[in-house]
Amino acid sequence: MPKDTSIKSVLIIGSGPIVIGQACEFDYAGSQSARSIREEGIEVILINSNPATIMTDPTMADHVYLKPLTTKSIIEILKAHPQIDAVLPTMGGQTALNLCLEADEKGIWADFGVKLIGVDVNAINITEDREQFKQLLEKIDVPTAPAKTATSYLEGKEIAQEFGFPLVIRPSFTLGGTGAAIVYKKEDFDELLTRGLEASPIHEVLIDKALMGWKEYELELLRDKNDNVVIICSIENMDPMGIHTGDSITVAPAMTLSDTTFQKLRDYAILMMRSIGNFAGGCNVQFAVSPDEKEDIVAIEINPRVSRSSALASKATGYPIAKIASKLALGYNLDELQNQITKSTSALFEPTLDYVIVKIPRWNFDKFEGADRTLGLQMKSVGEVMGIGRSFQEALHKATQSLEIKRNGLGADGKGYKNYEEIIEKLTFASWDRVFVIYDAIAMGIPLSRIHEITKIDMWFLKQYEELYTLEKEISNYKISNLPKELLLEAKQKGFADRQIAHMVNCLESEVHTLRMNLNVNRVFKLVDTCAAEFKAKTPYYYSTFEAEIEKANGERYVDNESVVTDKKKIIVLGSGPNRIGQGIEFDYSCVHGVLAAKECGYETIMINCNPETVSTDFDTADKLYFEPVFWEHIYDIIQHEKPEGVIVQLGGQTALKLAEKLSKYGVKIIGTSFDALDLAEDRGRFSELLTELKIPFPQFGIAETADEASALADTLDFPLLIRPSYVLGGQGMKIVINKKELEEHVINLLKTIPGNKLLLDHYLAGAIEAEADAICDADGNVYIIGIMEHIEPCGVHSGDSNATLPPFNLGEFVMQQIKDHTTKIARALKTVGLINIQFAIKDDTVYIIEANPRASRTVPFIAKAYGEPYVNYATKVMLGHNKVTDFDFNPQLKGYAIKQPVFSFSKFHNVNKALGPEMKSTGESILFIDDLKDDQFYELYSRRKMYLSK
């Protein structure tokens, strides 16, 4: 039992809907924490308003409250559960910390006799209040940048006059750099100061001298009540100071730090953590280091909670920070806990890495029309990917291959920039694709010294880039027929993909793959074991790399592969890659449930994913985890190695679905709905022929490949028209146009950004009601509709951006029957095995089909939470042929209505077009339960339903 035996029941506060700056890393932390505390026989009560996450799954806690994160909700829960002894606020990001502080100020914890664990209020106040923090650092002799606090416009002006420009403005008590800015020119100061003061809940900003071009480092720490401290991971930002760490490319372990300076950083970090209060748990400390021989150190900030970086550090090292931090909060000491990976050593150790980690953020600027795309102190990315390799170059390449932005890695894909001015501009004003532009600059012959002068990126990183380009040039001198094995092996060890090598030697990707097989240049898999193989790991968590053959004394040659293949029946689940708008955490929820259901059916489960923020990439979710890009070459090599019964693609969103064609072509069995059926649903021509056959109505449409064809079609279809490209997610590129001029403009733009794509032109049913249905279907054609949702906004707002009610509130019996009949007919006609989502437009009591997606949709977790039913578990068992739909005893429970409410991150982008339309813009969602339609919140939503509708 834990040392503090008085704790029998703990309240965990979650982080709410996903917004830029606070994403699914807190779902991962909260899930780990809940499991960790329940292992101790302690009751867990959880509050979080996000329905898309694993954290709010009924299996995660003893009581899950899907309620708004307010003190009112906290009081309701404490009244319902007077047994709650303690609250853990460090797992839910800034939202949880702020709510915890508010409850403390109102005396709520004291009233109910609840104590804070994992952190104390003083620690939060000191670290969040910029002035208090600065005074503390001065007191303990930790260097800081010259800075002063301002609580008014006038004070701010005086400080600026004293310091001169450039300056940094940082608001107190905000997340993801909200309201923070670098001010280069006097003319911009007034506006940015006002914005900063408004962003801070206490109207306070810290103004400091800008340490532009200094190097940035982070340390992840854990500390127990006996004051034992361990540094779990050092992380170096490749981008220098001036770019928010959430928008920086980061590398672990730190690459360019001298040992002396590293030891100083450790000492300062431990001193800072020990001086902010007497608590046990996790901490993240950030430093700036001058880029000269002196290596001067300045402390930037400390966060007394698990953070985005601690999720990354956990995945990077295999050390489950949130899990251990939760045990420490209960009173355990580090030396009493076990290393979760080796199961034979103590948790009082610092992980050793014999590989390199590179994290690259994933942006979605295309969704924010008019947004400033340059990177700065305010975070703008919506997700991230992580690559693991034996060298920085390999890890960097794997991370770029994981981004899913139609790039194959650095260079060698014909997509680089060739214009000198454009390259210089993108380097000067840090652009989201700067990771690729550095390579283009080197390829153009711009000297490394010039690139360093502009970007201030350390010369070591730039030289790594240069080596990659030199190798590309060398390989380009050969043909596939005479490419030496040594060069091929070197290219693979540096992370170049087969299709990049094919581009260099001008052949097909499959020819490079065949050459690799013939020359025995094969991927080998290595364990992430926390201890550089000093102790045996019990947890199968792997990454891939390439090794030269080792020759034994008897002449036998081999490469060392640490992934042992068992003779059990195996299933691979493909994950959904980086979070982005249109494909968020809800697919991680589906993947985790798919893995657990396949385990229940007696399969060995294998997960492939590259997103460090998720529960699906936790080392103990699947039987085996391959932390690899969801990229064809990597997946195919794992399939060749593991030889599974099949691959599940319908739980990982569009990412996994897009790989179905390749899998099918290479003879890999797709579990559930076949590739042909998936393709039929995506191919508008084939799909409408099917609907015509089934006598199901759909809006008139046509297909165009040029602006001329689109214009000719418009004559027959009638405006308004909805235009959309094929095979896209989240309504990318969709728009409603009302005349030929708009039509031509949009078609030309689309064909420029997505060349070779077929465009679909639908007659837009103005004023129609939109609804959607999710269903499970088995191989015998049994269909069970798990939920029908009606959108509050009119048809034309993307389903992901609409408020939607479950069950519908305004559809008559006649319309409902059509929806049920159409869903059943389409699910059977597509030979669906597993999940399907169908979207409808309802006009004049006729139900038209907008589209059908034979996969898990964004709404499945929402429906599962609202009805309290494990639908993904059932659907997976149906896909595997283990059960029929008729085997399950469906028993949905919902009093009143559940409303899905989208949440937007527009506040991160000034001057952005906030109007909603057919292209999705929301970053997350919350769930709201109401008893009836007289509820004020429903009335308000309904009255505003047309407010944001745009063309």
N, C-alpha and C positions, 0 to 999 in steps of 0.2 A: 504493500500500500504506500501511497505518497507520504512524504514526511508531514505535510500539513493535513492531519486526519480530520480536521474540522470541515474541510470542503467536501460536500456530498453532491452539490448541484451547481453547474456553471452556466452562465448566460454568455453566448458568443455573439458579438455584433458583426454583421456582414457589411459589405461595401456598397450594396444597392446596384442600380443599373450600371452598365458599362459606359464610361465616358472616356474621352481622350485624357490620358493621365492616370486613369484608374481602371484597369481592365481585368482580364480573368486570372491574373496572378494572385488576386486576393480570393478568388474562388478556390484556387489550388491551396493557398495557405489555410483558408477556413476549413476546407474538407480534411486536410491533414490534421489540423488542430482538433476538430471534432472527433476524429477516429482515435487520436492520441489520448484524449481525455477519457473517452469511453472505455478504452483498454484498461483504465485504472478502476473501472467499476463506478465511475462518477457519472451522474446524469448530465446530459447536455441539452440545453434549450437554445434555440438559434433564432435570431431575427434577421431577415434579409428580404428585400422586396423584389429580388431578381428571379424570375421563374425559369430562366434559360440555363441555370447552372446546376452542376452536380451538388454543390454545397447545399442547395435547398431541397434536395431529394429526401423523401421521408425516411430513407434508410440511413441517412447521415447523422441524425440526432434523435433524441427521445421525443422532442417536440419541435416542430419547425413552424415558425410564424412568418408567413408571407405578408408582411405588413409594411406600411411606410416607415422609413427610419426617422421617427420623431420621438420626442420625450413622451408624448401622449401614448404612443404604442408601447414604450418601455414601461410606463405605469400600468397599462392594461395587463402586460405579461407578468409583472412583479405581483400584481394582485391575484392573478390566476395561479401563480406558482410561488407561494410564500416561502417555499423551501429553498429558493435560490440563495446560495451563500456568497457567490463571487461573480464578477463580470470580467471577461477578457476582451479588451477593446483593440488589441494590437494586430488582429488578423484581417481587419476590414478597411485598411488604408486610412486616408485622411477623414473620410466620411465617418467611420467608426470612432476615431479619436475625437473629432469635433462633437459628435453626439454624446460621447462619454463625458466630455468637459461640460457641455450644456446641462446634462443631468446632474453633474456634480455641483455646478453653480446653483441649480434649483433645489439642491439638498435631497434629490430623489434617492441616491444610494444610501445616504444616512438614514432617511425615513424608513427604508425597507431593510436596513441592516446588511447591506451588500458591500463587500470589500472589492477593491480593484486589484487584479493580479496581472503580472506580466509587465507592468509599468506603473509609475505613480503620477498623480496629477501635476506635481511640481516638475517632473521630467518633461511632460508634454508642454507645460507652460514655458519652461526655460528654453526648450529647443525650438518652439514655434514663434515665440516672441523674439524678434530679431535683436532688440536692444538688450534684453536680459541675457541672451545667448552671448552677445559680444562682450558684455561685462564679465560673464563667467570665464570666457576664454582668457581675457586679460588677467583675471585673478589666478588662473592656474598656469599662466605663462605659455599658452599655446598661441602661436602667431596668427593674426587675422589681417585681412585687408583693411586699409584705412576706410572707416565707414561711420555714418551717423544716421540716427533715425529721425523721421519726420512724421508728424501726425497732422500736418496742415500743409496747404499749398505754399504758404509764405515761408515756412521752415525749410521746405524742399528747395525753394529758389535760393535761399541763403547758403545751403549746403553745396549746391551746384556751383555757386559763385566761388566758394572756398576751394573746391576740389578741381574744377575744370573738367573738360571732356576728354575721352569718352567716360561715361558713367554707367553704373548698373543700378536699376531700380528693382527691389525685391519686396513684394507685399508680404506681410505676416499672415500666418494661418491659411495658406492656400496650397493647392495641390497641382502637380504637373506644371509648375512654373506659371500658373495663371496670373496674368497682369504684369509679369516680369518683362523687363526690356533693357536693351543696351541703347544708350543715347549717344550717338556720335556727334550730333550737331545741336547747337543751342536752340535752333528754330523748332526742333521736335520735342524739346524737354517738357513744355507746358502740357501738351496733350498726353504724353506718356506718364507724367507724374499724376495727372488727374485720374487716368485709367488705373494706375497702381493703387492709389488711395481708395478708389471705388471697389477694386477687386478684394481688398483686405476686409474681413468682417469686423476688424477693430480699427479700420482706417489708419493703418500704420504702414510705412514703408521704410526699408533700409536702403540708403543710397551709399554705394561704395565705389571706390576707384576700380575701373574695369581692369581685370588681369588678363587682357586679351592676349591670346597666343600662349598662355601658360598651359602646362600639361595637367590633365585631370585624372585623379585616381579615386577609387572607392574601396573601402574595406568592409567586409561583412563580419560582425562579431556576435558571439553568444557569451552570456555571463550567468553564473548561478548565484544563489544567495550567500555562498561562501566566498564570493568574489573571485572565483576561478574564471578566467576569460580565455576564450579561444578565438583565433582569427580563422574563419572558415575559408575565405577566398580573397585574393587581391584582384581588382579589376582595373584595367587601364582603358581610358577613352582614347580611341585613335584620333578623334576630333579634339582639338584643344578647347580651352575654356571659351565660353561664348555660345556654345550650343548645348541645350538641355541634355542631360545624360540619357533621358529616355529617347532622344532623337540622335544620339551619338552611336557610332559603331564602337562596340566595346570588346575588349580582348581579355581573356583570363588564362593563365595567370598574367600579371603585369609583365610587359616585355622589355621596356626600356628604362627600368628603374635600377639604380645602383643599389647594392645590398645595404650600404650604410644608410641611404635615404629610406629604404624600405623599413629598416629597423626603427628609424625615427618616426615614420608614419605609424608603425605598430604602437610604439610607446605613447605617442600623442593620442591615438584612437582609444587605447585602454584607459589613459588618464581621463579623457573626455567622458567615456562611458561611466567610469567610476564616480565622476563628479556631478552627474546630473540627477542623482537620486539613488535610493537604495532599492533596486528592483532586479528581478531575474527575468531574462528574456533575450530577444534579439535586437540588434542595432545596426544601422548602416551609417558609415561616416565618409564624408567626401572631402578631398583635399585638392589644392592646386599646388603645382611644383614648377618653379621657374625653369625655362628651357635652356639654362646655361650650366657651366661647370659647378656653379655654387649650389644649384638645386635647393633654392630657398623654398620653405614650405609655408603654406597658408591654409588654415582650416576653413572650409566653406560652410558645411552644415552637418548635423547629426539627426537621424530619425530614430526615435526609440520605439520602433515597430518593425514588423516584417514589411518589405518593400518590393518594388518591381525587381530590384537588383537581387533581393534574397531568393526570389523564385529562380532567377537566372543562376545564382550561385549554387542553389540546391541541385539544379539539373547539371550544372557544370562539374560539380564535385561528387555528386551522389550522396551528399550529406543533407538529410531532410531537415532544414533549419526550422520550419514552422512546427514540425512534429516534436523536435527536441525542445524548442522554445516553450511549447505548451507544457511539457513535463516540468521544465524548470520553473514555470509560473506556479505549478502545483507544489513546489517546494523541494523537488529532487535536486541533487547535485550532479554535475557532469560526470564525475567518476562513478556514479551509481548506475548510469545508463549505458546501454549497449550501442555500439556502432551498428546501424541498421543494415549495412551492406555486408560486412564481414561476419557479423553475428558472434564474433569471438574476441573482439577488442572493445575498449571502452569509448564512450562518446567524448571523453576528455582528450581529444587529439586534434591535430590540424591536418586536413586532407592534403595529400601530395598528388599533383597531376603529372602524368607522363604523356600528356596530349595537350592540345591548345583548343580553346573555345573562342569562336567569333560570333557576336550577336549583331544582327543588322535590323534596324527598325523597318516596319512596313507602313508606307503612307497611302493615303487615299485622296490626294488632292483633286482628282478628276470629279469627285463628288461635291466639292465645295467651289462652285463657280465663282471666280473673282477673288479667290483666297491668295494671300501672299505666300508663295511657295518657298521662300528662303527660310533657312533654319536659324533659330535663335534661342533665347532663354525660355520661351514658352513652348511646351511640348506640343507636337502636331501629329505624331504617328499614331496609328490605330492598333498596331500589333507588332510582333517581332518574330524573327527566326534565329535559330542557333545552329551553327555548324561545328562538328567535332572532327579534328584531324590530328595527324602526328606532327604537323607543322602549321605555322600561321597561314602559309599559302594554301594548304589543302583545306583548312577550316574556313578561310575566306571564300574560297571557291564554292564549297558546299553550302555556305550561308547564302551566297548570291544565287545559287541554283534553287534554293528553297523559297525564294521570294514570290515566285509565280507572277512574274511581270514580263513573260515571254523573252527572257534572257537565258542563255545557257551557261552563264558564268562571266568572268571578266574577259572581254575581247573575244576574238575568234568566232564571231557569230554574224558579222556584217552589219551590226546595229549600232556601232559606235558613232560618236560625233566626229565630224571631219572639218568643222568650221572653227578657225583659230579664235575669232572674237567670242563665239558662243562658249567655247571651252574655257577661255579666260574668265568670262562673266560667271559661269557656273562654279568655277573654283573660288572666285573672289567673294561672291554672295552665296555662301554654302547652300548647295541645292540638294534635294532629296536623292538625286542620282549621282552625287559626287563620287561615291565608291567606284562607279564605272568610268566617270569622266577623268579621274586621275590616270587610269590606264590609257584612255584616248589621248591624253596630253603627252604621255610618254611615247605612245605610238607616233605622234605627230612630230616628235623630236624636241619638245619643250624641255629644257634642262631641269634636272631634279632640284637644283638650287633655286630656280625660279618658282617651281611648284611649291617648294618649302616656304619660300618668301611670301607667297600669296596665302597659302592655307595654314601655315605654321604646324603642319602635320610632321611628326618626328621623321628625320631622315631615314631611320631604320625601316619604318613602314614603307617609305617610298622606294627604298632599295629592293625590298621584297617584291614590290610591284614590277620594278625594272627587270628583275631576274625572270619573272613570268613572261614579260614581253620578249626578252632575249630568246627564251626557249621557244616561244611561238614562232619567232622569225626563223630560228634554226630548223624547226620541224617543217616549216613551209617550203624548204628547199627539196623535200622528198616527196615521193608518191607513195601510195599505200603499199605498192609492191616492193619498195626497197627501204621502208622505214625501219631503222635498227631497233632491236628490242630494248637497248639501254635508253634510247630517247623516249620510246613509248612508255617504259616503266617510269622514267623521270617525270613525264607529263602527267601520268596518273598519280604519282606520289605528290605532285604539286596541285592536284585537284582538278585538272582539266577534264571535262566530260568527253565521252566518246564522240558526241556530235560536234564539239569544238575541234577535236583532232581531225574529224572528217572534214570540217570547214578548212583547216590548214592544208590538208593534203588533197582536197578536192575529190572526195568520194562520199559514199553513203555511211551513215552512222552504223548500220548493221555490218558493213565491211570492217570497220574498226573493231567492233565487238568480236567478230569472227577471228580477226588477226590476234586479238588479245587471248582468246581461248586457245588458239593454236600455239602461241608462244608461252602459254601458261602465265600470263600477266593477269592474275585473278585477284579479286577483292578478298581481303581476309577481315575477320571481325574480331574486335578487341573489347575487353570488358572495361566498363567504368567502375573502378573498384575502391575509390577514395584513398588508396594507399600505395599507388604505383607498384602494384603486384607484390608488396612485401608480405601481405597476408592473403589467404584464399578468400575470394568473395563468394557469398552464397546467393547473390541477387543477379539474375541475368539481364544486364542492361548494357547494350552493345553499340559501338560505332564501327564504321568500316574504314579501311585504309589499304595501302599497297606496300608489300615488302619484297625486297630482293630474296631470292631463294637461299636457304642455308644448306651447306653441304656437310653431311656426316662423314666420319672417318671411313665408312665403307662405300663412300661415293654416292650414297642416296641423297637426293635433293628434296627439300620440302619448304613450305612456308607455314608459319605458326598461326593457326586459326583457333581462337579461344571459344568460338560458338559451337558447342557440341549439339549435333542434331539427334533428337530422340526418335524412337520408332512409334511414338503416339500419333493419333490423327490430329492434324493441325489446321487451324483457320487463321488467315491473316486478315486484320482489319486495317484498312487504309484511313489514316487521319485526314484532317482538313487543312493542314498547313497553317500559315500565319493568320491571325485574326484580321478581318477587314470588314468594311461595310458590305452587308449582303451575305457574309459568311462568318458568323461570330461563334460565340461560345456554345450556342445550342447544338452545334454539330459535335463538339467535344462531349457534351452530355450524351448524345446518341451513341458515339463511339464507345464510351466507357460502359454504357448499358449493354451494348452489343458484345463487348469482350466478356462481361460478367455472365451474360446469357449463354454464350458459346461454352464457357467454362462449365456451367450447369449441365450442358448437353454432353459433357465428357471430352471436349476438345482441348488440346493445348492451344492457348491463344497467343498470337503474335501481333504486336502493335507496331506500325511504322508511322512516325510523325516527327516534325522538326520544330514544333512550337513549345518553347520552354515555359510558357505561362500556364499550361493546362494540366488537368488531372489525368488525361489519357497518357501523358508522358511521365507520369509518376512511376518510379522504378518497381512498384509492387501492384500496379493495376492489372497488367497482362502477365501471362507466364513468362513472356520474353518481350523486351522492348528494344527495337532498333531505332535509335535516335538518328534518323537519316532524312534527307530531303524526300518529299513526296514527288519524285522526279523519276521518269521511266527507268533510266539506267540502274539507279540504286534499287528500285523495287524489284526489277527483273532479276538482278544478281541475288537478292535475298530469297526470291521465289525459287531460283535454281538451287540455292543452298538448302533451303528448308523443305522444299517439295510438299506444299500444303495440299489439303483436299480442295481448297478453293480460296477465293478472296472476296471479302465483303466490301462493295464499293458504295452501297446506297446510304451509308451513315456519315460519310465524310464530306457532304456537300458537293458542290460542282467540281472541286479539286479531284476527289476520288472518282467521280462519275466520268470526268474527261479521260481517265486512263482506261475506261472499260473497253474502248475500241481496240487499243493496243493489246490488252490482256486477252481479248477474244481472238485477235489475229494470231497471237503466239500460243494459242491452245490452252490458256490458263482458265480454269473454270471460275465463272462469276457466280457467287452464291446469291440465290434469289432471282429477281427479274433479269432476263437475258439482255445482252448488249443490243440485240435487234429491237427489243421492245423499248429500251431506253432511247435508242436512236429514233424510233418511230414517233415517240412523244416529242422529241426535239425538232424533228424535220416537219415543218409546218405543212408542206405539200402532202406528205404521206398521212400526217395526222388528220388533216381535214377530209381526205378521202375516207378515212376510217369513220370520222364523225358523220359524213354524208351517208355512208353505209348503215350506220346505227340510227339514222334519222334524228340526230341530236343537233340543235341549232348552234351556229357560231357566227361571230361578226364577219361580214364580207372581207376578204383580204386578197392580197396579191404579193408576188415575190419579185424584187428588182435587184439587179446587180450594178446598174449605172443610174446616173441622175436622169438620163433620157427615159429609161424604162419606168422610173418612179413617176415622172411627169405624165407619161402616157397612162399609167395605172390610175393616177389621181382623177382622170376624166371619167373613169367608170365607177370609182369607189365613193365619191362624195366626201368633201371635208366636213368636220375635222377628221384628220387621220392620225393614227398612232403609229410611229415608226420605231422599229427595234431590230437590232442585229440578232442573228441566230447564236445559239450556244453561249449565252452570257448569263451572269449572275447578278442579282440585286438591281435588275433593270438598267444595267450599264448601257448608256447611249440611247435610252428610250426617250421619246419626246412626242408631244402632241402638237401638230402643225395645223394652221387654219387657212393657209393659201399657198400658191405655187412658189412664191419667192422664199417663204420659210422652208418649204419642202426641199427646194434645191439646195439651199444653204446647209441644212442639216444633213442631207444625203452626202454632199461633197465632204463635209467635215467627218462624217462617220467612216466613209470609205478611205479617208486619209489615215484615220487612227486605227481602223481595223481592216486593212486591205484584204481583198479577196473574200469578204464576208457577204453572205446573202442578206438582204434587208427585207423585213416583212412589213407590209403596209396594211393596217387594219382600219376599217371604218370604226371610228371611236363612238361608242354609244354614250353620248352626252347625257348626264343626269341619271345614269343607271346606278343601281345599288350593287356593291360588290360583296361577294361572300366566298368562303372557301371551305373545303371539306378535306379531312385527312381520314384515310382508311387503311385497314390491313386486309390483305387478300392472300389466299393460299393457292397451291398448285391445282386444287380441285375446283377453284372458282368460288369458294366461300368468301364473302366479303362482310367485314364488320366496320361500320363507320364509327371512328373513335370520337369525332367531334365535327360540328358545323359551326363556323364563326361568321358573323355578319360585321362588315366594316362600317364604322360610324361615318367616316369621310366618303364622299361619292367616288364612283369608279374613276380612275385616272390618277389617284394617289397610290403609289406603290404599296403593296400589301404590308411590307415591312415598316412603312411609315404611318400606317393607319392605326387608329384606335379600333379595336375589334372586340366584339362581345361573344361570349360563349355562355349559353346557347344564343341563337339569333333573337333579336328583340322585336323585329318588325316584319317578319316574313310569314305570309299566310300558309295554311296547310297545303294548298295547291302548289305553291312555289317550293315548299319544303319537300314535297313528294317528288317533284321534278329533280331537285338536287340529289335526293337519295337514289332515284332511278338512274340518272346520268352517271353518278359516281360508280354504282355497281356495274353498269354496262361497260364503262370505259376501263375500269380495273380488270374486268374479265377479258375484254377484247385485247388489252395490252399484255395479257397473260402475266399480270403482276404477281410476284411472289415476295411478300414483304409489305413495305409502306408505299403509299401513293398520296399525293396532294393535288387537288384539282381546284382551280379558281374559276369563279362564275361572275357574269354580269347579268343583273336582272332588270329588265325593262318591260313595262306593260304586262307584268305577270308571266313573261317568257324568260326562261333561264338559258343564257348563252354560255358557251365554254370559252374562257380566255386561254387557259393552258392547263396541261397536266404534267406533273413531275413525279415519275415513279421512283421516289427516294424519300428519305426522312426530310421533313421540311423544317423551317424555322419555328413553326407553330406546335410541333409534336411535344417538346418539353412543356410548353405552356398548358396544353390540353391534359398532359399526364399529371401535372401539379394541380390543375384546377379540379380534376375528377378523382385524384388520388389513386391512379391506376398505372402500373408499370408497362406502358404500351410498347416501348422499344424492346423490352425483354421478350414480350409475346411475339413481336414482329420478327425478331432475330431467330427465335425458335421455329417460326414458320418458314423463314428463309432457308434454314438448315434442314428443313424437311423433318424436324424432330416432332413437330406438332401441327395439327390443323387448327384453323380459326375456331372450329366448333369445340375444340378441347378446353377452351378457356371459359371461366365463369366470370363474364364481364359484369362489374357492379359499380358504375360511376356514381360518385357522391358529390353533389354540388347544390348548396342552398342558394337560391337567387342567381346572380350572374358573376362571371369573372371577366374583367376587362383588361385586354393587353394594351399597355400604354407605351408608345415609343418614346425614347429619350434621345435628344440631339446634343451635339457638341459644338454648336454654332458659336458659342462664346469664345472659342479658341481662334476664330477667324473673323476679323473685323471686315466690314464692307462685303461680306459674302451674301449671295442671293439665298434667302431663307425660304423662298417659296417651294412648296412641295409639288411633286409631279410623278410621272411614271418611273423616275430613277430614284433608287433608295438613298436616303441620306442619314438615317438614324444610326447611332452607334450601339444602342442597347435598348432594354425595355424593362418595365416593371409590371407587376400584376396588382389589380385592385379588385377586391371582392365587394359587391353591393347586394343588399337584400332584395331591392326592387327598383323599378325604373323611376321612382319618385326621388331617388337619391340625388342630392344637390350636385355631386361630382359628375354623375351621368348627365344631368341636365346641362351643366356647363360645357361638357365635351360636345354634346349634341348641338348646342347653340352655336359653337364655333367651328362646326365641321367643314364649312366651305372657305374658311378664312385664308388658308395657305394654298389653296389649289392654284397651280400655275399651269401654263402650257408646257 
